[in-house]
Amino acid sequence: QVHLVNSGGGLVQAGGSLRLSCAASGRTFSSYAMGWFRQAPGKDREFVTTIKWSDNSTYYADSVKGRFTISRDNAENTVYLKMNSLKPEDTAVYYCAAGYILHSVYSDSEYDYWGQGTQVTVSS
């Protein structure tokens, strides 16, 4: 069983920065991807970013490219999401996710484990 714990998030003004963390426990992740999805009120959950443990390759949604950066700490089984130049449209609950990707890193159905979610609110 895998357990993911989100931390970080909060309220920030537009243009500001936040960092999210996701600590994983329960198994090794050599073949997994870990990353974040987000869900704004009244909208579907959407892919934000992910990193593959095997080769450190990263993937980003077009809406966050150039502003968000995902990274990992192997020793701590933790991934980090640094969010810069935040916009009001980034406001959402951010969910950490981990999974063994068979087809597409962009699909939430590929992820087996989910964190509890953390609120990010960007004021204008």
Phi, psi and chi 1 to 4 in degrees:
 res  aa     phi    psi   chi1   chi2   chi3   chi4
   1 GLN       -  137.2 -175.1   68.1   19.6      -
   2 VAL  -107.6  138.4  174.0      -      -      -
   3 HIS  -123.0  125.9 -171.1   51.1      -      -
   4 LEU  -114.0  132.5  -58.6  178.2      -      -
   5 VAL  -122.6  116.9  177.1      -      -      -
   6 ASN   -83.3  148.8  -73.5   30.3      -      -
   7 SER  -149.7  164.7   60.7      -      -      -
   8 GLY    97.7 -161.7      -      -      -      -
   9 GLY    85.8 -173.7      -      -      -      -
  10 GLY   132.2 -158.3      -      -      -      -
  11 LEU  -109.8  132.6  173.4   63.7      -      -
  12 VAL  -145.7  153.3   66.1      -      -      -
  13 GLN   -79.3  155.7  -72.6 -171.6  -28.9      -
  14 ALA   -54.8  137.0      -      -      -      -
  15 GLY    92.7  -11.5      -      -      -      -
  16 GLY   -83.6 -174.8      -      -      -      -
  17 SER  -131.6  153.2  -61.5      -      -      -
  18 LEU  -145.1  159.3  -74.2  172.8      -      -
  19 ARG  -129.4  131.5 -169.2  179.3   80.4  156.4
  20 LEU  -106.0  150.0  -54.6 -177.5      -      -
  21 SER  -127.5  151.1  -59.2      -      -      -
  22 CYS  -139.7  111.8  177.4      -      -      -
  23 ALA   -99.7  130.2      -      -      -      -
  24 ALA  -111.4  144.0      -      -      -      -
  25 SER  -145.0  159.6   61.5      -      -      -
  26 GLY   112.6  -21.6      -      -      -      -
  27 ARG  -164.9  174.4   64.6  163.6  -63.9  150.4
  28 THR   -88.5  158.2   58.3      -      -      -
  29 PHE  -123.5   28.1  -69.8   85.7      -      -
  30 SER   -61.0  -26.3   59.8      -      -      -
  31 SER  -110.4   11.6  -59.9      -      -      -
  32 TYR  -103.1  166.0  -91.4   51.6      -      -
  33 ALA  -115.5  144.9      -      -      -      -
  34 MET  -131.7  142.8  -77.6 -177.0   66.0      -
  35 GLY  -173.7 -156.6      -      -      -      -
  36 TRP  -131.7  144.1  -85.5  -90.3      -      -
  37 PHE  -118.0  164.4  -73.4   73.5      -      -
  38 ARG  -140.4  155.7   66.7 -173.1 -178.2 -173.8
  39 GLN  -139.6  117.9 -172.4  166.5   21.4      -
  40 ALA   -90.3  157.7      -      -      -      -
  41 PRO   -56.0  128.7  -25.8   34.6      -      -
  42 GLY    77.8    5.4      -      -      -      -
  43 LYS  -121.3  162.1  -65.5 -172.2  176.0 -178.8
  44 ASP   -74.3  156.4  -66.7  -26.0      -      -
  45 ARG   -66.2  137.9 -174.3  163.5   58.0 -172.1
  46 GLU  -130.7  151.3   64.7  174.7    1.1      -
  47 PHE   -68.4  139.3  171.5   82.5      -      -
  48 VAL  -113.6  -59.4  177.2      -      -      -
  49 THR  -164.8  156.9 -179.4      -      -      -
  50 THR  -151.9  160.0 -156.9      -      -      -
  51 ILE  -133.1  135.5 -174.8  167.1      -      -
  52 LYS   -89.9  130.4  -74.6 -170.8  174.4 -179.2
  53 TRP   -67.1  -30.6 -133.9 -103.5      -      -
  54 SER   -69.4  -41.4   58.7      -      -      -
  55 ASP  -131.5    7.9   60.2    7.5      -      -
  56 ASN    65.0   17.6 -147.5   34.0      -      -
  57 SER   -72.9  146.0   54.6      -      -      -
  58 THR  -122.1  153.2   56.6      -      -      -
  59 TYR  -137.9  140.4  -55.9   80.8      -      -
  60 TYR  -135.2  147.0  -65.0   93.5      -      -
  61 ALA   -68.8  147.8      -      -      -      -
  62 ASP   -58.0  -33.0  -72.3  -17.1      -      -
  63 SER   -68.3  -17.1   59.0      -      -      -
  64 VAL  -118.5   -5.2  -53.7      -      -      -
  65 LYS   -56.7  135.0  -81.1 -179.9 -177.0  175.9
  66 GLY    85.8  -12.8      -      -      -      -
  67 ARG  -115.6  -34.3  -60.5 -172.6  -61.4  120.7
  68 PHE  -107.4  146.2  -69.9   11.7      -      -
  69 THR  -135.5  126.9  -57.3      -      -      -
  70 ILE  -101.4  142.6 -170.3  170.1      -      -
  71 SER  -147.9  171.6   60.5      -      -      -
  72 ARG  -140.3  157.6   72.8 -177.5 -165.7 -168.8
  73 ASP  -122.4  105.4 -178.5  -31.6      -      -
  74 ASN   -60.9  -43.6  -70.4   -5.8      -      -
  75 ALA   -62.6  -32.2      -      -      -      -
  76 GLU  -100.2   -0.3  -62.1  -65.0  -32.0      -
  77 ASN    50.5   46.8  -97.9    0.0      -      -
  78 THR  -128.3  140.3  -61.0      -      -      -
  79 VAL  -115.3  151.4  -67.8      -      -      -
  80 TYR  -124.6  147.0  -58.4   96.9      -      -
  81 LEU  -125.7  109.4  177.4   60.7      -      -
  82 LYS   -94.2  123.4 -177.5   62.3 -174.5  -59.3
  83 MET  -115.3  114.9  -56.4 -177.7  -68.4      -
  84 ASN  -111.6  164.5  -64.7  -33.7      -      -
  85 SER    48.6   47.6  -57.9      -      -      -
  86 LEU   -65.3  145.6  -77.8  161.5      -      -
  87 LYS  -120.2  155.8  -54.8  174.3 -179.1  179.6
  88 PRO   -54.8  -31.9  -29.5   36.7      -      -
  89 GLU   -72.4   -6.4   50.7  -96.8   44.9      -
  90 ASP   -82.8   -7.1  -66.1  -42.4      -      -
  91 THR   -61.7  124.6  -64.7      -      -      -
  92 ALA  -177.7  171.3      -      -      -      -
  93 VAL   -89.4  126.2  176.6      -      -      -
  94 TYR  -101.3  128.1  -76.1   68.1      -      -
  95 TYR  -114.8  127.1  -64.9   92.6      -      -
  96 CYS   -76.9  144.5  177.1      -      -      -
  97 ALA  -144.3  151.2      -      -      -      -
  98 ALA  -139.9  144.2      -      -      -      -
  99 GLY  -169.5  161.2      -      -      -      -
 100 TYR   -91.2  108.5 -179.1   73.0      -      -
 101 ILE   -80.0  120.5  -53.8  -59.2      -      -
 102 LEU   -97.3  -34.6  -69.2  176.7      -      -
 103 HIS  -125.4  -66.9  -58.8  -68.2      -      -
 104 SER  -134.5  128.5  170.2      -      -      -
 105 VAL   -68.5  -15.9  -60.6      -      -      -
 106 TYR   -84.0  -10.5  -56.1  102.7      -      -
 107 SER   -97.7  127.5  172.6      -      -      -
 108 ASP   -67.6  -19.2   59.7    1.4      -      -
 109 SER   -69.1  -14.7   64.0      -      -      -
 110 GLU   -81.7  -11.5  -63.7  -85.8   -3.9      -
 111 TYR  -101.7  126.9  -65.7   79.6      -      -
 112 ASP   -91.0  -26.0  -55.5  -60.5      -      -
 113 TYR  -126.8  141.9  -54.1  100.4      -      -
 114 TRP  -134.3  142.9  -66.4   83.4      -      -
 115 GLY   -81.6 -179.8      -      -      -      -
 116 GLN   -81.2  -10.9   77.8  -82.6   18.7      -
 117 GLY    89.3  144.3      -      -      -      -
 118 THR  -138.5  139.9 -172.2      -      -      -
 119 GLN   -82.9  132.0  178.7   69.1   45.1      -
 120 VAL  -120.3  121.9  171.2      -      -      -
 121 THR  -123.7  124.7  -57.2      -      -      -
 122 VAL  -114.6  118.0 -175.4      -      -      -
 123 SER   -91.6  148.9   62.1      -      -      -
 124 SER   -89.9      -   56.4      -      -      -
